[in-house]
Amino acid sequence: MDEKIELRPILDHLTAQPPLDLAYSDETAVRLPAIAGGLSLALARAFKIIDPDLKNPRAKHWERSFQIFDLLL
């Protein structure tokens, strides 16, 4: 469990999206994996705020986490 993993390929795969109607710069495209990673980390931390012992989030946990995100926006 103490192995070092490469997150960049995982995040690159997770952020792969079909072309959108809106164009974005190459600089923005390069940053998308880091943004997705940051949002994933924030979501994980929100789950721990809601229930520190939570292992398998259910719909109610997702809804509460999104409520936290709504407050930030």
C-alpha positions, -999 to 999 in steps of 0.1 A, spaced: 0 0 0 30 23 3 36 23 -35 39 56 -54 13 59 -81 13 81 -111 -19 102 -109 -14 122 -141 -24 93 -165 -54 85 -143 -65 122 -142 -59 126 -180 -82 96 -186 -109 109 -162 -109 143 -178 -112 131 -214 -143 148 -227 -159 150 -262 -154 183 -280 -176 210 -266 -192 239 -285 -169 262 -266 -132 263 -274 -107 267 -247 -70 275 -249 -42 249 -248 -31 262 -214 -66 255 -201 -66 220 -216 -33 212 -199 -47 223 -165 -79 203 -167 -65 171 -151 -52 192 -121 -86 209 -118 -104 176 -118 -80 162 -93 -85 192 -70 -123 189 -72 -121 152 -65 -100 159 -34 -124 186 -23 -153 161 -27 -135 134 -7 -128 160 21 -165 170 21 -175 134 26 -152 132 56 -167 164 70 -202 149 67 -192 116 82 -157 109 93 -162 71 93 -178 70 58 -165 43 35 -191 40 8 -210 72 1 -247 69 -8 -270 93 -26 -277 113 6 -239 118 11 -235 130 -25 -264 154 -21 -249 169 11 -215 172 -5 -229 190 -34 -247 214 -10 -213 223 4 -200 230 -31 -230 251 -38 -221 273 -8 -187 279 -23 -200 290 -57 
